[in-house]
Amino acid sequence: MSNGLPFPELVGAATGVGSLPGTDAREAARTSTGALEHLPFLPELPARGPGADMIGRSAGLLVELFAQTEPSGWRFADRPGRDTRRAHSWLGEDLDAMEEFTQGYTGALKVQAVGPWTLAAAIELKYGEKALADPGACRDIAGSLTEGLRRHLAEVRRRVPGAELVLQLDEPSLPAVLSGEVRTASGFQRLRSVDRQRAEEALRDVIGALDAPVVVHCCAPGVPLPLLRRAGVAGVSLDFSLLTEREDEELGEAVDAGTMILAGVVPSTERALAQSTALSDPAGSVQGVRALWRRLGFAPELLGRRVLVTPTCGLAGASPDHARRALSLSVNAARSLVDNPE
């Protein structure tokens, strides 16, 4: 079921995908809240190590399921260990810092967690195969994650009572899950594809049980837009450079149905930014967005209300200077969608 909660009313807004460089929670919170007036986000700092990485952080949110690092990666365990404790500790630091820098704040605030299918594709069962290979394990992950997210959202609301929360589920592995491209734990074979209806139902159940609008972020090619729309997402976040004109119709149907598009257009690495025109012309980085809007035939004045601007992916691999620059360029590009929609 869909929770039916709409995305907050924002105009000319930008946000980050989730991760930032460095290990200082206070500096990350200062960067996010300082750069992003309309939609700051709770930063992730994977440079701190296991438990602060995308998978470990979200594994720490699971209820009555525990994971630990092995030489092969993350694996489920019988009881909480050092990695779980670290994940909880670092998330607590991040929440402390966000609470400090949002005193008196009222408005939208985004938090991120890995979605059920990417978690299942990344974490191994105790006997060593990916959880994705076991339908029962996939159901357990989705249910545990749902309860963990309910608790997490309640904690963020307690600390930032003026926030209108948006939850982003990171599902970079979803296209591979649907197409049978996820490798087994050995790496020599691929796991069988997950039926699209089953994938959709699991996402719908998670989304429907939460009391915040949900955005799904996927920075891989082949984002399954109709599936996500049917699952009840309020928005879709994607790397705009990976879209093809073949996906115009699906994007148009999503926008028509009220789905927000979070367009990743500002390069997330220094090298890619140096090769783009975004530095000299932030408004130029959204030319492709304007062109798409024209092709879809939507009113220009709706562009800045239905499309948000983000970097193409997380910024953990960037320098602190580049991370701040990428967020600033995203803000400028978002404003240009309002000031010059055509």
PLY file of the C-alpha trace (Angstrom):
ply
format ascii 1.0
element vertex 342
property float x
property float y
property float z
element edge 341
property int vertex1
property int vertex2
end_header
0.00 0.00 0.00
1.10 3.56 -0.61
1.18 5.96 2.31
-0.16 8.66 -0.01
1.97 11.37 1.60
2.95 14.13 -0.85
6.38 15.63 -1.22
6.71 19.00 0.58
5.83 22.10 -1.44
9.22 23.47 -2.53
10.16 25.92 -5.27
13.63 26.10 -6.81
15.07 23.67 -4.28
18.24 21.60 -4.22
19.53 18.89 -1.91
22.35 16.41 -1.54
22.18 12.69 -2.21
23.42 11.64 1.24
27.15 11.21 1.78
29.77 13.86 2.43
33.57 13.60 2.79
35.45 13.56 6.07
34.73 12.24 9.56
33.50 15.34 11.43
29.74 15.14 12.05
29.48 18.78 13.12
31.25 20.04 10.00
29.01 17.85 7.82
25.85 19.15 9.49
27.11 22.72 9.13
27.75 22.12 5.41
24.33 20.57 4.77
22.27 23.12 6.69
24.37 26.06 5.52
24.32 25.24 1.81
20.75 23.97 1.46
18.07 26.39 2.59
15.02 24.45 1.42
15.96 20.78 1.84
19.00 20.06 4.03
19.81 16.41 4.66
21.22 14.30 7.48
24.74 13.59 6.18
26.42 10.19 6.01
30.20 10.01 6.55
31.45 6.63 5.27
35.11 7.67 5.68
34.72 6.81 9.38
34.74 3.12 8.47
32.45 0.06 8.77
29.15 1.04 10.32
29.28 4.51 8.79
29.20 3.16 5.23
25.87 3.02 3.41
25.17 -0.67 4.09
26.50 -0.72 7.66
24.62 2.40 8.68
21.32 0.98 7.46
22.07 -2.47 8.88
22.34 -0.66 12.22
18.73 0.51 11.81
17.41 -3.06 11.52
15.33 -4.34 14.43
16.21 -7.81 15.79
18.57 -8.42 12.87
22.29 -7.82 13.29
25.17 -7.67 10.83
28.94 -7.63 11.10
31.83 -7.20 8.71
33.66 -10.25 7.37
36.51 -10.34 4.81
33.82 -10.78 2.13
31.70 -7.85 3.35
28.61 -7.59 5.56
27.06 -10.76 6.97
24.18 -11.39 9.35
25.12 -12.46 12.88
23.32 -13.95 15.88
23.83 -10.95 18.16
24.88 -7.31 17.98
28.65 -6.84 17.92
31.23 -4.11 17.53
30.03 -3.06 14.07
26.43 -2.62 15.24
27.58 -0.59 18.25
29.69 1.62 16.01
26.80 2.16 13.60
24.56 3.23 16.48
27.25 5.49 17.96
27.99 7.28 14.69
24.33 7.77 13.87
23.91 9.25 17.35
26.77 11.67 16.66
25.17 12.67 13.37
21.81 13.27 15.02
23.45 15.32 17.80
25.14 17.51 15.19
21.99 17.92 13.11
20.01 18.85 16.22
22.62 21.50 17.07
22.51 23.11 13.62
18.71 23.03 13.21
17.70 24.86 16.38
14.46 26.66 15.55
14.38 25.24 12.02
11.03 24.70 10.35
10.84 23.16 6.91
11.71 20.07 4.92
14.55 17.80 6.05
15.73 14.66 4.25
17.10 11.50 5.84
18.48 8.50 3.94
18.60 4.73 4.38
19.34 1.81 2.09
16.22 0.15 0.72
15.30 -3.51 1.28
16.44 -4.84 -2.09
19.89 -3.27 -2.03
20.35 -4.48 1.56
19.38 -8.01 0.49
21.80 -7.82 -2.44
24.65 -6.66 -0.21
24.42 -8.62 3.06
25.25 -12.32 3.27
23.35 -14.89 5.31
25.23 -16.76 8.02
26.05 -19.64 5.64
27.62 -17.23 3.17
25.21 -16.58 0.28
23.57 -13.22 -0.37
20.28 -12.74 1.45
18.73 -11.96 -1.93
18.85 -15.70 -2.72
16.37 -16.46 0.10
12.81 -15.03 -0.29
12.15 -15.50 3.43
15.27 -13.54 4.34
14.19 -10.76 1.96
10.83 -10.54 3.74
12.54 -10.46 7.13
14.86 -7.65 6.01
11.96 -5.58 4.68
9.93 -6.01 7.88
12.89 -5.30 10.16
13.89 -2.26 8.12
10.33 -0.89 8.23
10.24 -1.00 12.02
13.74 0.48 12.24
12.80 3.33 9.93
9.67 4.09 11.97
11.84 4.43 15.07
14.47 6.48 13.21
11.90 8.94 11.84
10.40 9.34 15.32
13.86 10.08 16.77
14.64 12.69 14.11
11.26 14.36 14.76
12.01 14.43 18.48
15.32 16.18 17.87
14.12 18.52 15.07
10.46 19.10 15.94
9.95 21.71 13.21
11.07 19.35 10.43
8.81 18.11 7.68
10.64 14.83 7.03
11.34 13.22 3.68
12.81 9.70 3.66
15.11 8.67 0.83
15.54 4.95 0.23
18.77 4.22 -1.63
18.23 1.39 -4.12
21.26 1.42 -6.47
21.06 -2.37 -6.85
17.36 -2.49 -7.77
17.88 -2.65 -11.58
20.40 -5.49 -11.11
18.02 -7.30 -8.72
15.25 -7.16 -11.35
17.49 -8.21 -14.25
19.34 -11.06 -12.53
22.69 -9.25 -12.54
23.53 -9.52 -8.81
26.52 -11.81 -8.38
26.53 -14.67 -5.90
28.80 -14.41 -2.86
31.47 -16.39 -4.74
31.30 -13.93 -7.63
31.25 -16.75 -10.21
27.51 -16.81 -10.91
24.50 -14.51 -10.81
21.44 -14.82 -8.63
18.07 -15.39 -10.23
16.12 -12.21 -10.96
13.43 -11.17 -8.51
9.91 -11.07 -9.92
8.95 -7.45 -10.54
5.61 -7.80 -8.77
7.32 -9.19 -5.67
9.85 -6.37 -5.73
7.07 -3.81 -6.08
4.99 -5.32 -3.28
7.92 -5.30 -0.86
8.63 -1.64 -1.54
4.94 -0.77 -1.30
4.69 -2.48 2.09
7.69 -0.56 3.44
6.51 2.78 2.06
2.93 2.25 3.17
3.94 1.64 6.78
5.91 4.89 7.16
4.61 8.32 8.12
6.80 10.35 5.75
6.87 10.79 1.98
9.44 8.44 0.42
11.89 9.14 -2.39
13.79 6.27 -3.99
17.31 7.11 -5.15
18.92 4.98 -7.85
22.13 6.10 -9.57
22.25 3.10 -11.93
20.93 2.90 -15.51
17.47 1.46 -16.04
15.63 2.93 -13.05
12.24 1.09 -13.00
10.09 4.22 -12.89
6.65 2.59 -13.40
7.38 0.04 -10.65
8.44 2.75 -8.22
5.41 4.87 -9.05
3.06 1.96 -8.41
4.88 1.24 -5.15
3.80 4.67 -3.92
6.95 6.80 -4.00
6.56 10.56 -3.66
9.71 11.17 -5.69
12.49 9.55 -7.69
16.13 10.62 -7.44
18.38 9.65 -10.35
21.56 10.44 -12.25
20.17 12.54 -15.09
23.11 11.72 -17.37
22.08 8.05 -17.48
18.59 8.76 -18.86
17.80 8.14 -22.51
14.98 9.54 -24.61
13.43 6.06 -24.51
12.52 6.84 -20.88
10.72 10.10 -21.73
7.28 8.51 -21.64
7.85 6.86 -18.24
9.18 10.12 -16.80
6.24 12.03 -18.24
3.76 9.60 -16.69
5.54 9.91 -13.34
5.43 13.72 -13.37
1.82 13.63 -14.52
0.99 11.43 -11.53
2.56 13.93 -9.14
5.95 12.25 -8.63
8.78 14.66 -7.83
11.96 14.27 -9.88
15.27 14.81 -8.09
17.60 15.33 -11.04
21.27 14.56 -10.44
22.99 17.00 -12.80
25.98 18.46 -10.92
29.05 16.18 -11.20
29.89 14.54 -7.88
33.65 14.26 -8.54
36.27 16.94 -9.22
37.36 15.37 -12.51
33.83 15.20 -13.91
33.12 18.75 -12.77
36.30 20.02 -14.44
35.09 18.50 -17.73
31.64 20.08 -17.48
30.37 23.62 -17.89
28.70 23.65 -14.47
31.46 25.74 -12.86
31.22 28.58 -15.36
27.49 28.24 -15.99
25.46 26.53 -13.22
22.25 27.24 -15.13
23.70 25.36 -18.10
23.87 22.14 -16.07
20.08 21.92 -16.18
19.75 22.50 -19.93
18.96 18.81 -20.35
16.21 19.09 -17.74
14.67 22.04 -19.60
14.90 20.13 -22.89
13.17 17.11 -21.35
10.43 19.35 -19.92
9.81 20.81 -23.36
9.68 17.36 -24.96
7.16 16.24 -22.36
5.00 19.29 -23.03
4.65 20.47 -19.43
4.11 24.11 -18.50
7.47 25.90 -17.95
6.28 27.52 -14.72
5.87 24.05 -13.16
9.51 23.09 -13.72
10.95 24.59 -10.54
8.11 23.09 -8.50
8.31 19.53 -9.81
12.07 19.10 -10.27
14.74 19.41 -7.58
18.46 19.54 -8.37
21.11 17.33 -6.77
24.65 16.17 -7.47
24.79 13.05 -9.64
25.63 10.85 -6.64
26.96 10.98 -3.09
29.93 13.22 -2.34
31.93 10.95 -0.01
34.72 10.60 -2.57
35.08 14.34 -3.15
37.23 16.84 -1.31
35.44 19.02 1.26
35.87 22.03 -1.04
34.35 20.18 -3.97
31.45 18.92 -1.85
30.57 22.45 -0.79
30.97 23.67 -4.38
28.74 20.89 -5.75
25.96 21.74 -3.29
26.29 25.46 -4.07
26.14 24.78 -7.82
23.05 22.61 -7.27
21.37 25.49 -5.44
22.18 27.93 -8.26
20.98 25.49 -10.91
17.71 24.93 -9.02
17.07 28.65 -8.83
17.65 28.94 -12.57
14.81 26.48 -13.19
12.49 29.03 -11.59
14.07 32.19 -13.01
14.64 30.82 -16.55
12.46 27.76 -17.03
12.61 27.89 -20.82
0 1
1 2
2 3
3 4
4 5
5 6
6 7
7 8
8 9
9 10
10 11
11 12
12 13
13 14
14 15
15 16
16 17
17 18
18 19
19 20
20 21
21 22
22 23
23 24
24 25
25 26
26 27
27 28
28 29
29 30
30 31
31 32
32 33
33 34
34 35
35 36
36 37
37 38
38 39
39 40
40 41
41 42
42 43
43 44
44 45
45 46
46 47
47 48
48 49
49 50
50 51
51 52
52 53
53 54
54 55
55 56
56 57
57 58
58 59
59 60
60 61
61 62
62 63
63 64
64 65
65 66
66 67
67 68
68 69
69 70
70 71
71 72
72 73
73 74
74 75
75 76
76 77
77 78
78 79
79 80
80 81
81 82
82 83
83 84
84 85
85 86
86 87
87 88
88 89
89 90
90 91
91 92
92 93
93 94
94 95
95 96
96 97
97 98
98 99
99 100
100 101
101 102
102 103
103 104
104 105
105 106
106 107
107 108
108 109
109 110
110 111
111 112
112 113
113 114
114 115
115 116
116 117
117 118
118 119
119 120
120 121
121 122
122 123
123 124
124 125
125 126
126 127
127 128
128 129
129 130
130 131
131 132
132 133
133 134
134 135
135 136
136 137
137 138
138 139
139 140
140 141
141 142
142 143
143 144
144 145
145 146
146 147
147 148
148 149
149 150
150 151
151 152
152 153
153 154
154 155
155 156
156 157
157 158
158 159
159 160
160 161
161 162
162 163
163 164
164 165
165 166
166 167
167 168
168 169
169 170
170 171
171 172
172 173
173 174
174 175
175 176
176 177
177 178
178 179
179 180
180 181
181 182
182 183
183 184
184 185
185 186
186 187
187 188
188 189
189 190
190 191
191 192
192 193
193 194
194 195
195 196
196 197
197 198
198 199
199 200
200 201
201 202
202 203
203 204
204 205
205 206
206 207
207 208
208 209
209 210
210 211
211 212
212 213
213 214
214 215
215 216
216 217
217 218
218 219
219 220
220 221
221 222
222 223
223 224
224 225
225 226
226 227
227 228
228 229
229 230
230 231
231 232
232 233
233 234
234 235
235 236
236 237
237 238
238 239
239 240
240 241
241 242
242 243
243 244
244 245
245 246
246 247
247 248
248 249
249 250
250 251
251 252
252 253
253 254
254 255
255 256
256 257
257 258
258 259
259 260
260 261
261 262
262 263
263 264
264 265
265 266
266 267
267 268
268 269
269 270
270 271
271 272
272 273
273 274
274 275
275 276
276 277
277 278
278 279
279 280
280 281
281 282
282 283
283 284
284 285
285 286
286 287
287 288
288 289
289 290
290 291
291 292
292 293
293 294
294 295
295 296
296 297
297 298
298 299
299 300
300 301
301 302
302 303
303 304
304 305
305 306
306 307
307 308
308 309
309 310
310 311
311 312
312 313
313 314
314 315
315 316
316 317
317 318
318 319
319 320
320 321
321 322
322 323
323 324
324 325
325 326
326 327
327 328
328 329
329 330
330 331
331 332
332 333
333 334
334 335
335 336
336 337
337 338
338 339
339 340
340 341
